[in-house]
């Protein structure tokens, strides 16, 4: 029996291929990965992050982007839910290579990828100083911060502030969950 080895796609080939596709795809370093839609809670949290950070960064060099613009991270192409870049972005840019802060909002279908694959890729990208993973079912986040060659994890819950010294911003975590309807506490206990 012979095994057929699948040849991986190059980053350049992916970018060329994706530019002709009507749908969005990420690139995991080997092959295209279709992007899926999110829930109302996911969309609300994303809008809140963009609004809160944009308001705080107004008049400063850093800019906030949502999942319409892609980033390159460790040989992969990703569409983070939100990210901040502090360098000038030329007109017509399709791929940002130097994000500073990256946000992903967990969903059941992406949790493992966000926690492990993207975490590894974002850590391997020198410009990224902070990676925040936000929960959908409750106001909580896991925030990874670059400390020299190491990364430190911090866990935030309702009442905590998300401090982003790289961009000179602090946001109450609950502001990122404004207008999000959460399941009753009993449902959360059953899910654990």
C-alpha positions as CSV (number, residue, x, y, z in Angstrom):
1,X,0.0,0.0,0.0
2,X,1.4,3.4,-0.9
3,X,0.5,6.6,0.8
4,X,0.0,9.7,-1.2
5,X,1.8,12.7,0.2
6,X,-0.1,15.9,-0.1
7,X,2.1,18.8,-1.2
8,X,1.6,22.0,0.8
9,X,0.7,25.3,-0.9
10,X,3.2,28.2,-0.7
11,X,2.2,31.4,0.9
12,X,2.6,33.3,-2.4
13,X,0.4,30.7,-4.2
14,X,-2.2,31.0,-1.4
15,X,-2.4,34.8,-1.7
16,X,-2.7,34.6,-5.4
17,X,-5.4,31.9,-5.2
18,X,-7.3,33.6,-2.4
19,X,-7.4,36.9,-4.3
20,X,-9.7,35.2,-6.8
21,X,-12.0,33.5,-4.3
22,X,-15.4,35.0,-3.4
23,X,-15.1,33.7,0.2
24,X,-12.4,34.3,2.9
25,X,-9.9,31.7,3.7
26,X,-7.1,31.6,6.2
27,X,-3.8,29.8,5.4
28,X,-2.4,27.6,8.1
29,X,1.0,27.3,6.4
30,X,0.0,24.3,4.4
31,X,-3.4,24.7,2.9
32,X,-6.5,27.1,2.7
33,X,-8.9,26.9,5.6
34,X,-12.4,28.2,5.0
35,X,-13.7,31.0,7.3
36,X,-17.1,30.4,8.9
37,X,-19.6,32.9,10.2
38,X,-20.0,33.8,13.9
39,X,-22.8,34.3,16.4
40,X,-24.5,37.5,17.4
41,X,-22.5,37.5,20.6
42,X,-19.3,37.1,18.6
43,X,-20.2,40.0,16.3
44,X,-21.2,42.2,19.3
45,X,-18.0,41.6,21.1
46,X,-16.0,42.3,18.0
47,X,-17.8,45.6,17.4
48,X,-17.3,46.6,21.0
49,X,-13.5,45.9,20.9
50,X,-13.2,48.0,17.7
51,X,-15.3,50.8,19.1
52,X,-13.6,51.0,22.5
53,X,-10.0,50.8,21.1
54,X,-10.7,53.2,18.2
55,X,-12.1,55.8,20.7
56,X,-9.1,55.5,22.9
57,X,-6.6,55.6,20.1
58,X,-8.1,58.6,18.2
59,X,-5.4,61.0,17.3
60,X,-2.6,58.5,17.9
61,X,-0.5,56.5,15.5
62,X,-2.1,53.1,16.2
63,X,-5.1,51.9,14.3
64,X,-7.7,49.1,14.9
65,X,-8.9,46.7,12.3
66,X,-11.4,43.9,12.2
67,X,-11.5,40.6,10.4
68,X,-11.8,42.2,7.0
69,X,-8.0,42.7,6.8
70,X,-5.6,39.8,7.2
71,X,-2.2,39.5,8.9
72,X,0.8,37.4,8.3
73,X,2.0,35.4,11.3
74,X,4.7,32.8,11.3
75,X,4.1,31.8,7.6
76,X,0.4,31.7,8.0
77,X,-2.3,34.1,7.0
78,X,-5.0,34.9,9.6
79,X,-8.0,37.1,9.8
80,X,-8.0,37.9,13.5
81,X,-11.3,39.2,15.0
82,X,-9.5,42.4,15.8
83,X,-6.0,43.7,15.8
84,X,-4.0,46.9,16.4
85,X,-1.1,48.0,14.2
86,X,1.0,51.1,15.0
87,X,3.1,51.5,11.9
88,X,1.9,53.3,8.8
89,X,-0.2,51.2,6.4
90,X,0.1,52.1,2.8
91,X,-3.0,52.6,0.7
92,X,-4.2,49.3,-0.8
93,X,-2.5,47.1,1.8
94,X,-4.0,43.6,1.8
95,X,-1.8,41.9,4.4
96,X,-0.4,43.5,7.6
97,X,2.9,42.0,8.7
98,X,3.5,43.9,12.0
99,X,0.4,43.8,14.3
100,X,1.1,44.7,17.9
101,X,-2.0,43.4,19.7
102,X,-4.3,40.6,18.4
103,X,-7.8,39.6,19.6
104,X,-9.6,36.4,19.0
105,X,-13.1,35.6,20.2
106,X,-13.7,32.0,21.1
107,X,-16.3,29.9,19.5
108,X,-16.8,26.1,19.8
109,X,-15.5,25.5,16.3
110,X,-12.3,27.6,16.7
111,X,-11.4,27.2,20.4
112,X,-8.6,24.7,19.8
113,X,-7.1,26.6,16.9
114,X,-7.2,29.9,18.8
115,X,-5.7,28.4,21.9
116,X,-2.9,26.4,20.3
117,X,-2.2,27.0,16.5
118,X,-2.8,30.7,16.5
119,X,-1.2,31.2,19.9
120,X,2.0,29.5,18.5
121,X,1.9,31.6,15.4
122,X,1.3,34.9,17.2
123,X,4.1,34.2,19.7
124,X,6.5,33.6,16.8
125,X,5.6,37.0,15.3
126,X,8.1,39.5,16.8
127,X,5.8,42.5,16.4
128,X,2.9,40.9,18.4
129,X,3.2,42.0,22.1
130,X,-0.1,40.8,23.4
131,X,-2.7,38.2,22.4
132,X,-6.1,38.4,24.0
133,X,-8.6,35.5,23.7
134,X,-12.1,36.5,24.8
135,X,-14.8,34.1,25.9
136,X,-18.4,34.4,24.4
137,X,-20.4,32.7,27.2
138,X,-19.1,35.0,30.0
139,X,-17.1,38.2,30.4
140,X,-13.6,36.5,30.7
141,X,-10.4,36.6,28.8
142,X,-7.0,34.9,28.7
143,X,-4.3,37.5,27.8
144,X,-0.8,36.5,26.7
145,X,1.9,39.1,27.0
146,X,5.4,39.1,25.7
147,X,8.0,39.5,28.4
148,X,11.4,39.4,26.6
149,X,11.7,35.9,25.3
150,X,8.9,34.6,27.5
151,X,5.1,34.8,27.4
152,X,3.0,35.3,30.5
153,X,-0.7,34.5,30.7
154,X,-3.2,36.5,32.7
155,X,-6.8,35.6,33.3
156,X,-9.4,38.4,33.4
157,X,-13.0,38.3,34.6
158,X,-15.8,40.8,35.0
159,X,-14.5,43.8,37.0
160,X,-10.9,43.5,35.7
161,X,-9.3,46.0,33.2
162,X,-7.7,44.9,30.0
163,X,-4.4,46.8,30.2
164,X,-2.6,47.2,26.9
165,X,0.6,49.2,27.6
166,X,2.0,48.6,24.1
167,X,-0.6,51.0,22.8
168,X,-1.1,53.1,26.0
169,X,-4.7,51.9,26.5
170,X,-6.7,50.3,29.3
171,X,-10.3,49.1,28.9
172,X,-12.7,47.7,31.5
173,X,-13.3,44.1,30.4
174,X,-17.1,44.6,30.8
175,X,-17.0,47.4,28.2
176,X,-16.1,44.7,25.6
177,X,-19.2,42.8,26.5
178,X,-21.7,45.6,26.4
179,X,-25.1,44.4,25.0
180,X,-24.1,40.8,25.0
181,X,-26.8,38.5,26.4
182,X,-25.3,35.7,28.5
183,X,-26.9,32.3,29.3
184,X,-28.3,31.9,32.8
185,X,-25.7,31.0,35.4
186,X,-27.2,27.4,35.7
187,X,-26.5,26.9,32.0
188,X,-22.9,27.9,32.5
189,X,-22.5,25.5,35.4
190,X,-23.9,22.6,33.2
191,X,-21.5,23.4,30.4
192,X,-18.4,23.0,32.6
